[in-house]
Amino acid sequence: QVQLQESGPGLVKPSQTLSLTCTVSGGSIVTSYYAWSWIRQPPGKGLEWMGVIAHDGSTCYSPSLKSRTSISRDTSKNQFSLQLTSVTPEDTAVYYCARVTYYSDYDIDFWGQGTQVTVTV
């Protein structure tokens, strides 16, 4: 039903901005009771929640990443995007977009396949 697809450059240089887009099909990002999130997994580490944008456009970010993270949306394209500024090699990770459902304790019910982003000179 709902499908999410991450897209964006796989390589980013240190100090630059990482930009990714999640394209949603099978559901609208403005539909009530759902929110749209970015999660990442560095190599050898666990999942790290980065932030979320709700159906009304409101946002919330992980405290550890808030100063560098921005999530936005384009409702006409049914897309939401991630920008992470001032990246370092420690930002190398697989980045996922996902849907959060209000119906089940804010669990994630759909994931994108993930996209590898490497920060390197």
C-alpha positions as CSV (number, residue, x, y, z in Angstrom):
1,Q,0.0,0.0,0.0
2,V,2.2,2.9,1.3
3,Q,5.6,3.0,-0.3
4,L,8.5,5.3,0.6
5,Q,11.6,5.9,-1.5
6,E,14.7,7.8,-0.4
7,S,16.7,9.7,-3.0
8,G,19.7,11.9,-3.0
9,P,23.5,11.9,-3.4
10,G,25.4,9.0,-2.0
11,L,28.6,11.0,-1.3
12,V,28.8,14.3,0.6
13,K,32.0,16.2,1.5
14,P,32.8,17.2,5.0
15,S,31.3,20.6,6.1
16,Q,28.7,20.4,3.4
17,T,25.0,19.8,3.7
18,L,23.5,16.4,3.3
19,S,20.1,16.5,1.5
20,L,17.7,13.6,0.9
21,T,14.2,13.4,-0.3
22,C,11.6,10.8,0.5
23,T,8.9,10.3,-2.1
24,V,5.6,8.8,-0.7
25,S,3.1,6.9,-2.8
26,G,-0.1,5.2,-1.8
27,G,-0.8,7.7,0.9
28,S,-0.8,11.5,1.4
29,I,1.6,13.2,3.7
30,V,-1.1,15.6,4.8
31,T,-3.5,12.8,6.0
32,S,-4.3,13.1,9.7
33,Y,-2.9,10.6,12.2
34,Y,0.4,10.0,10.4
35,A,3.8,11.6,10.6
36,W,6.9,11.2,8.5
37,S,10.3,10.5,10.0
38,W,14.0,10.2,9.2
39,I,16.1,7.6,10.9
40,R,19.7,6.7,10.3
41,Q,22.0,3.8,11.1
42,P,25.8,4.3,11.2
43,P,27.9,1.3,10.4
44,G,28.1,-1.0,13.3
45,K,25.7,1.0,15.4
46,G,22.0,1.0,16.1
47,L,19.2,3.0,14.7
48,E,19.1,6.7,15.5
49,W,15.9,8.7,15.2
50,M,16.6,12.1,13.7
51,G,13.3,13.9,13.5
52,V,9.7,13.9,12.2
53,I,7.3,16.1,10.4
54,A,3.6,15.7,11.1
55,H,0.7,15.9,8.8
56,D,0.2,19.6,9.6
57,G,3.8,20.4,8.9
58,S,5.0,20.7,12.5
59,T,8.4,19.3,13.2
60,C,10.3,17.7,16.1
61,Y,14.0,16.8,16.2
62,S,16.4,14.7,18.2
63,P,18.0,17.0,20.7
64,S,21.5,15.8,19.7
65,L,20.9,16.7,16.1
66,K,18.5,19.6,16.3
67,S,21.0,22.3,15.6
68,R,22.0,20.7,12.3
69,T,18.7,19.1,11.1
70,S,15.8,20.4,9.1
71,I,12.9,18.5,7.8
72,S,10.6,20.0,5.3
73,R,7.9,18.9,2.9
74,D,6.4,19.6,-0.5
75,T,2.8,18.7,-0.4
76,S,2.3,19.2,-4.1
77,K,4.8,16.4,-4.8
78,N,3.9,14.3,-1.7
79,Q,7.5,14.5,-0.6
80,F,9.4,15.3,2.5
81,S,13.1,16.1,2.8
82,L,16.0,16.0,5.2
83,Q,18.8,18.5,5.4
84,L,21.8,17.9,7.7
85,T,24.4,20.6,7.8
86,S,28.1,20.7,8.6
87,V,28.5,17.0,8.1
88,T,31.5,15.0,9.3
89,P,32.5,11.4,8.6
90,E,30.5,10.4,11.7
91,D,27.4,11.2,9.7
92,T,28.1,8.3,7.4
93,A,25.1,6.0,7.6
94,V,22.2,4.4,5.9
95,Y,19.4,6.9,6.0
96,Y,15.8,5.8,6.1
97,C,12.5,7.6,5.8
98,A,9.5,6.1,7.5
99,R,5.9,6.6,8.3
100,V,4.8,6.9,12.0
101,T,1.3,6.0,12.9
102,Y,-0.7,7.6,15.7
103,Y,-2.9,4.5,15.9
104,S,-0.3,2.2,17.4
105,D,1.7,4.1,20.0
106,Y,3.5,6.0,17.4
107,D,5.1,2.9,15.9
108,I,6.6,2.9,12.5
109,D,4.5,1.0,10.1
110,F,6.3,1.6,6.8
111,W,9.9,2.1,5.9
112,G,11.8,3.1,2.9
113,Q,14.5,0.7,1.7
114,G,17.2,3.1,3.0
115,T,20.0,4.9,1.1
116,Q,23.7,4.9,1.9
117,V,25.3,8.3,2.4
118,T,29.0,8.5,2.9
119,V,30.8,11.6,4.1
120,T,34.3,11.7,2.7
121,V,36.8,14.1,1.2
